[in-house]
Amino acid sequence: RTYMSALPTVRSGAEYVHYKGGRYTVVATAIDATNTAGDRQVVVYRALKDGAVYVRNLAEFLEPVVWPDGETRPRFLSADTR
């Protein structure tokens, strides 16, 4: 089984920037064991500002949104590509 096949687009340990400006480090990618339907791939990430830990579906982590400059980009961008 290759549940993780789509996950290389998000790198554990890498820093990402949210479209609203926050900076986060990806802790891990994982499979949501409680979700038996739909997208089970999730991203676990930590805020650099206060250390809070969040979980978000992979599809939502990467979905296109309109950034403050009016450009459409993924919700989170690698800090290396900004």
Buried (B, 14 or more C-beta within 10 A) or exposed (E): EEEEEBBEEBEEEBBBBBBEEBEBBBBEBBEBEEEEEEEBBBBBBBBBEEEEEBEBBBBEBBEEBEBEEEEEBBBBBBBEEE
